[in-house]
Amino acid sequence: MSTTETLSADRILEATEEVLRRFGPSKATVVDVARALGVSHGSVYRHFRTKAALREAVTARWLGRTEELLSGITEGPAGSAEEKLRSWLSCLFEAKRHKAGDDPELFATYAVLITETSGVVDEHLVVLVSQLTRIIEQGVRGGEFGAPDPVSTAQAVFDATARFHDPVFAREWRRPAIDDEFRAVCELLLRGLRA
């Protein structure tokens, strides 16, 4: 890092991702992050009080990218709730599959970090289910979906599709039949939701 560059939380998080990718979660240290930035570890600690806080922030940032992507569908221009739901589920599956396939080292690292930062993960899951809830509520208001309790329905849809977004199933996402299986589950859920 040049002396004219300001050390920001975002820059620290970017460097932390690189360090985690290179060393993995068990060997990566705050000193490694500081070294990658060309600063003292005290400079990193001024932004993140503990190693745990840094790991939580990097996990929240990673999960937040998916939330942002899906929010564009949830809050996007008008369209039927069915189209939005299908698009949202497809986008979630593709985002997770993309992360697992394109950067397996970092994906494996996040799989470990997620177990350490359950509060961050819990918040992420609440955001995702609330996005689904808004789509289902739109469908109920528009007469597309018959769901007496959109919140529990959204949770059920999320749980029913876990195989396509929970990192525990990442190995299955490379199977040739997975896309057909995903479409079949989506169609089943949509048939069940139709008013």
Disulfide bonds with the S-S distance in Angstrom:
none
